[in-house]
Amino acid sequence: MSRKQAIVAALAVFALLCTWFYIRPHRSDPEQGREELLARLPGDSTSVVYLDLNDLRGSAFLSRILAWAPHPPADEEYTKFVQVTGFNYERDLDRVGISFSGTPQHPKSMAIAEGRFDQKKIEAYSGHDGALKTAAGKTIYAVNLSNPPRTIYFSFLRGDQVAVCNDASCFFQPSGKNLSADEWSEHFQRLAGTPLFVVMRQDSALLSELSQRTPGGWRSPQLATLLGQLQWVCLGVKPDGDQLRVVAEGESSNETIIRQLNDLLGGLLILAQAGLDDPKASKQLDPKLREAYSTLLKTAEVQKQDRGTTQSVRLILEVTPQLLESARGVAAADPPVQNAR
């Protein structure tokens, strides 16, 4: 090999190495991929839901839940879509971020989905309902659904990533970061490593619904009032072996609200434990359900955290499959709503 050929070969190897080091973190770092996906969601979102199916599929807890969970028949339109395009979300969807925004009169929802798509087949299947071009050259497809009647819009961002929205205007919003987007990014970073989470701002419709009704048909006016005054609410779910770790956090710059919420949650845990220990209540509860509730309360923990300009209260729970299985049987009875202080 001549000296000139050796130099050319060395430069080629150097270029390949540089390319490999540039591409490698983008493909192998799941946290970076998650941040890129969530950054594509609108900065004016009021609520965001994130689901990492890749992480959850390997969970022993999820496997047990899916084993006894009901399996309703597949929608006819979705069945046809799978047959024509080959895409099945249970197998091919890796992760998805969903944004809710707009007003109660004109709600908007947008999803960024990442997975394995046959872009040509999907575009061919959807093309008959119409398509249009954006200024950036992206193609937006309109898909008419019948159950319920509605139109959704989608566009491929790249081969393994697609954006879906119920309003075509989602694709024409100006790009660029703003203060709201930075606030969202900060909360997403706090939930790093969590495969399923929900983040809600104070003006979120989801947070308003949460403040009106708590799980299990149980209501607390005082808790509802405090939830309605929080600036942010985050809920994170992470499998841990055959258990599920649930962390709920409420955040506010008002110290009084945080102190009251901390005291209220701590008091509710004490009252719940006292109720389980009551002999009359014990006789009315199924033994398996009582044991599952008792295990839940033993692991429950309330923490206060100082975040500088804001403070937060965190409720930590360890949910077992036994609790969900027991609760499933009780839910069929549809108990009446109870009021708490």
C-alpha positions as CSV (number, residue, x, y, z in Angstrom):
1,M,0.0,0.0,0.0
2,S,1.3,3.4,-0.9
3,R,1.6,6.3,1.6
4,K,-1.3,8.1,-0.1
5,Q,-3.5,5.0,0.1
6,A,-2.6,4.5,3.8
7,I,-3.6,8.0,4.6
8,V,-7.0,7.6,2.8
9,A,-7.6,4.3,4.6
10,A,-6.8,5.8,8.0
11,L,-9.1,8.8,7.4
12,A,-11.9,6.4,6.3
13,V,-11.5,4.3,9.6
14,F,-11.4,7.5,11.6
15,A,-14.7,8.7,9.9
16,L,-16.3,5.4,10.6
17,L,-15.3,5.5,14.3
18,C,-16.7,9.0,14.6
19,T,-19.9,8.0,13.0
20,W,-20.2,5.0,15.3
21,F,-19.6,7.0,18.5
22,Y,-22.2,9.6,17.3
23,I,-24.9,7.1,16.5
24,R,-24.3,4.6,19.4
25,P,-25.6,6.7,22.3
26,H,-28.7,7.7,20.3
27,R,-29.6,4.0,19.8
28,S,-28.4,2.4,23.0
29,D,-29.3,5.0,25.6
30,P,-33.0,4.5,26.5
31,E,-33.1,7.6,28.7
32,Q,-31.9,9.8,25.8
33,G,-34.4,8.2,23.5
34,R,-37.2,8.8,26.0
35,E,-36.2,12.5,26.4
36,E,-36.2,13.0,22.6
37,L,-39.7,11.4,22.3
38,L,-41.2,13.5,25.2
39,A,-39.5,16.7,23.8
40,R,-41.7,16.3,20.7
41,L,-44.9,16.7,22.7
42,P,-46.5,20.2,22.8
43,G,-45.1,22.6,25.3
44,D,-48.6,23.8,26.2
45,S,-49.7,20.4,27.4
46,T,-51.8,20.2,30.5
47,S,-51.2,16.5,31.1
48,V,-48.7,13.9,29.8
49,V,-48.8,10.1,30.0
50,Y,-45.7,8.0,29.2
51,L,-45.6,4.3,28.7
52,D,-42.4,2.2,28.1
53,L,-43.8,-1.1,26.9
54,N,-40.3,-2.5,26.3
55,D,-39.6,-2.2,30.0
56,L,-42.9,-3.4,31.2
57,R,-43.0,-6.5,28.9
58,G,-40.3,-8.1,31.0
59,S,-42.1,-7.5,34.3
60,A,-43.2,-10.5,36.3
61,F,-46.0,-8.3,37.8
62,L,-47.4,-7.4,34.4
63,S,-47.3,-11.0,33.3
64,R,-49.4,-12.1,36.3
65,I,-51.9,-9.2,35.9
66,L,-52.4,-10.0,32.2
67,A,-53.0,-13.6,32.9
68,W,-56.2,-12.9,34.8
69,A,-57.2,-9.6,33.2
70,P,-60.3,-9.7,30.9
71,H,-59.6,-9.8,27.2
72,P,-62.4,-8.0,25.3
73,P,-62.7,-8.9,21.6
74,A,-60.6,-6.8,19.3
75,D,-62.2,-3.9,17.5
76,E,-63.1,-4.8,13.9
77,E,-61.3,-1.8,12.4
78,Y,-58.1,-2.5,14.4
79,T,-58.3,-6.2,13.4
80,K,-58.4,-5.2,9.7
81,F,-55.5,-2.7,10.3
82,V,-53.3,-5.4,11.8
83,Q,-54.1,-7.8,8.9
84,V,-53.2,-5.2,6.2
85,T,-50.2,-3.4,7.8
86,G,-48.8,-6.2,10.0
87,F,-48.5,-3.8,13.0
88,N,-49.7,-5.1,16.4
89,Y,-49.2,-2.7,19.3
90,E,-48.9,-5.6,21.8
91,R,-45.8,-6.8,20.0
92,D,-44.5,-3.9,17.9
93,L,-45.0,-0.8,20.0
94,D,-42.0,0.1,22.2
95,R,-43.0,3.3,23.9
96,V,-45.5,6.1,23.6
97,G,-45.9,9.6,25.1
98,I,-49.4,11.1,25.1
99,S,-50.2,14.8,25.5
100,F,-53.5,16.4,26.5
101,S,-54.1,20.1,25.9
102,G,-56.7,22.5,24.6
103,T,-59.9,23.5,26.3
104,P,-62.9,21.4,27.5
105,Q,-64.8,22.7,24.5
106,H,-61.9,21.9,22.1
107,P,-59.7,19.2,23.7
108,K,-56.5,18.1,21.9
109,S,-54.6,14.9,22.3
110,M,-51.4,14.0,20.6
111,A,-49.3,10.8,20.9
112,I,-45.8,10.1,19.8
113,A,-45.4,6.4,19.3
114,E,-42.1,4.5,18.7
115,G,-41.8,1.0,17.5
116,R,-41.5,-1.2,14.5
117,F,-43.7,0.0,11.6
118,D,-44.0,-0.9,8.0
119,Q,-44.3,2.7,6.8
120,K,-45.2,1.9,3.2
121,K,-48.0,-0.5,4.2
122,I,-49.4,1.9,6.8
123,E,-49.4,4.9,4.5
124,A,-50.9,2.9,1.7
125,Y,-53.7,1.6,4.0
126,S,-54.5,5.2,5.2
127,G,-54.0,7.1,2.0
128,H,-57.6,6.6,0.7
129,D,-59.0,8.9,3.5
130,G,-56.8,11.8,2.3
131,A,-53.5,13.4,3.0
132,L,-51.9,16.9,2.9
133,K,-48.4,18.3,3.0
134,T,-46.9,20.6,5.7
135,A,-44.6,23.5,5.0
136,A,-41.7,21.3,6.2
137,G,-42.6,18.6,3.6
138,K,-44.2,16.1,6.0
139,T,-47.2,14.2,4.8
140,I,-50.2,14.2,7.2
141,Y,-52.8,11.4,6.8
142,A,-56.4,11.6,7.8
143,V,-58.1,8.4,9.0
144,N,-61.8,8.2,9.5
145,L,-62.9,5.9,12.3
146,S,-66.5,4.7,12.9
147,N,-66.6,3.6,16.6
148,P,-67.0,6.3,17.7
149,P,-67.2,8.4,14.6
150,R,-64.1,10.6,14.4
151,T,-61.1,11.6,12.4
152,I,-57.5,11.2,13.5
153,Y,-54.4,12.5,11.8
154,F,-50.9,11.0,11.8
155,S,-47.5,11.6,10.3
156,F,-44.3,9.7,10.3
157,L,-41.5,11.6,12.0
158,R,-39.0,8.9,11.0
159,G,-39.2,5.2,10.2
160,D,-39.7,4.1,13.8
161,Q,-41.6,7.0,15.1
162,V,-45.1,8.3,14.3
163,A,-47.2,11.2,15.6
164,V,-51.0,10.8,16.0
165,C,-53.4,13.6,16.9
166,N,-57.1,14.3,17.0
167,D,-56.6,17.7,15.5
168,A,-54.6,18.5,12.3
169,S,-53.5,21.8,13.8
170,C,-51.1,19.8,16.1
171,F,-48.8,19.4,13.2
172,F,-48.7,23.1,12.4
173,Q,-47.7,24.5,15.8
174,P,-44.5,26.6,15.9
175,S,-41.5,24.7,17.1
176,G,-39.0,25.9,19.7
177,K,-38.6,25.7,23.4
178,N,-40.3,27.9,25.9
179,L,-40.6,28.2,29.7
180,S,-43.4,25.7,29.9
181,A,-41.4,23.1,27.9
182,D,-38.5,23.5,30.3
183,E,-40.8,22.9,33.3
184,W,-42.1,19.7,31.6
185,S,-38.6,18.6,31.0
186,E,-37.6,19.1,34.6
187,H,-40.5,16.9,35.8
188,F,-39.8,14.2,33.2
189,Q,-36.2,14.0,34.4
190,R,-37.4,13.4,38.0
191,L,-39.2,10.3,36.7
192,A,-36.2,8.9,34.8
193,G,-36.2,5.1,34.9
194,T,-40.0,5.0,35.5
195,P,-41.7,3.0,32.7
196,L,-45.2,4.3,33.4
197,F,-46.0,7.8,34.6
198,V,-48.5,10.6,34.5
199,V,-47.7,14.3,35.0
200,M,-50.5,16.9,35.4
201,R,-50.4,20.6,35.7
202,Q,-52.9,22.7,37.8
203,D,-55.1,23.5,34.8
204,S,-55.3,19.9,33.7
205,A,-58.7,18.3,33.2
206,L,-57.2,15.0,34.6
207,L,-56.2,16.8,37.8
208,S,-59.7,18.3,38.1
209,E,-61.2,14.9,37.7
210,L,-58.8,13.5,40.3
211,S,-59.8,16.2,42.8
212,Q,-63.5,15.4,42.3
213,R,-63.2,11.6,42.9
214,T,-60.6,9.4,44.4
215,P,-60.2,5.6,43.5
216,G,-62.6,3.0,44.6
217,G,-65.7,5.3,44.8
218,W,-64.3,7.0,48.0
219,R,-64.4,10.7,48.3
220,S,-62.8,13.3,50.6
221,P,-63.8,16.9,50.2
222,Q,-60.7,18.1,52.1
223,L,-58.4,16.0,50.0
224,A,-60.2,17.2,46.8
225,T,-59.7,20.8,47.8
226,L,-56.0,20.4,48.4
227,L,-55.4,18.5,45.2
228,G,-57.2,21.2,43.3
229,Q,-54.7,23.8,44.6
230,L,-51.5,21.9,43.7
231,Q,-49.4,23.2,40.8
232,W,-48.2,19.8,39.7
233,V,-49.2,16.2,40.4
234,C,-47.0,13.3,39.3
235,L,-47.8,9.6,39.4
236,G,-45.1,7.0,38.7
237,V,-45.5,3.2,38.4
238,K,-42.5,0.9,38.4
239,P,-42.5,-3.0,38.6
240,D,-40.2,-4.4,41.2
241,G,-40.1,-8.2,40.9
242,D,-43.7,-9.4,41.4
243,Q,-44.7,-6.1,43.0
244,L,-45.6,-2.7,41.7
245,R,-44.0,0.4,43.3
246,V,-46.4,3.4,43.0
247,V,-45.2,6.9,43.8
248,A,-47.6,9.9,43.8
249,E,-46.3,13.4,44.4
250,G,-48.1,16.7,44.7
251,E,-46.1,19.9,44.3
252,S,-46.8,23.6,45.2
253,S,-45.0,26.8,46.1
254,N,-47.6,27.3,48.9
255,E,-46.0,25.8,52.1
256,T,-49.4,25.7,53.9
257,I,-51.0,23.5,51.3
258,I,-48.1,21.1,51.4
259,R,-48.1,20.9,55.2
260,Q,-51.9,20.3,55.2
261,L,-51.6,17.6,52.5
262,N,-48.8,15.9,54.4
263,D,-50.8,15.8,57.6
264,L,-54.0,14.7,55.9
265,L,-52.3,11.8,54.1
266,G,-50.5,10.7,57.2
267,G,-53.8,10.8,59.2
268,L,-55.7,8.8,56.5
269,L,-53.1,6.1,56.7
270,I,-53.5,5.9,60.5
271,L,-57.3,5.8,60.2
272,A,-57.1,3.1,57.5
273,Q,-54.9,0.9,59.7
274,A,-57.3,1.4,62.7
275,G,-60.2,0.4,60.5
276,L,-58.4,-2.8,59.5
277,D,-57.6,-3.6,63.2
278,D,-61.3,-3.1,64.2
279,P,-62.8,-6.5,65.0
280,K,-66.2,-5.7,63.4
281,A,-64.6,-4.4,60.2
282,S,-62.3,-7.5,60.1
283,K,-65.3,-9.8,60.0
284,Q,-66.9,-7.9,57.1
285,L,-63.7,-8.1,55.0
286,D,-62.6,-11.1,53.0
287,P,-59.5,-12.4,54.8
288,K,-57.4,-12.3,51.7
289,L,-58.4,-8.8,50.9
290,R,-57.8,-7.7,54.5
291,E,-54.3,-9.2,54.4
292,A,-53.6,-7.5,51.1
293,Y,-54.7,-4.1,52.5
294,S,-52.6,-4.7,55.6
295,T,-49.5,-5.4,53.5
296,L,-50.2,-2.2,51.5
297,L,-50.5,0.0,54.6
298,K,-47.3,-1.5,56.1
299,T,-45.3,-0.4,53.0
300,A,-47.0,3.0,52.7
301,E,-44.9,6.0,53.4
302,V,-45.5,9.8,53.3
303,Q,-42.5,12.1,52.7
304,K,-42.1,15.9,52.4
305,Q,-39.5,17.2,50.0
306,D,-38.0,20.7,49.6
307,R,-37.4,21.5,45.9
308,G,-36.1,25.0,46.3
309,T,-38.9,27.3,44.9
310,T,-41.5,24.6,45.6
311,Q,-42.3,21.8,48.1
312,S,-43.9,18.5,47.6
313,V,-45.5,15.6,49.4
314,R,-44.8,12.1,48.2
315,L,-46.9,9.0,48.9
316,I,-45.2,5.7,48.3
317,L,-47.1,2.4,48.0
318,E,-46.0,-1.2,47.2
319,V,-48.9,-2.9,45.4
320,T,-48.9,-6.7,45.3
321,P,-50.7,-8.9,42.7
322,Q,-52.8,-10.3,45.6
323,L,-54.2,-6.8,46.3
324,L,-55.3,-6.3,42.7
325,E,-56.8,-9.8,42.4
326,S,-58.7,-9.2,45.6
327,A,-59.8,-5.7,44.6
328,R,-61.0,-7.1,41.3
329,G,-63.5,-9.4,43.0
330,V,-64.7,-6.6,45.2
331,A,-65.1,-4.1,42.4
332,A,-67.7,-6.3,40.8
333,A,-70.0,-5.5,43.7
334,D,-69.8,-1.8,42.9
335,P,-69.9,-0.5,46.6
336,P,-71.6,2.8,47.3
337,V,-69.6,6.1,47.5
338,Q,-68.3,6.9,51.0
339,N,-67.4,10.3,52.3
340,A,-64.3,11.1,54.3
341,R,-63.4,14.2,56.2
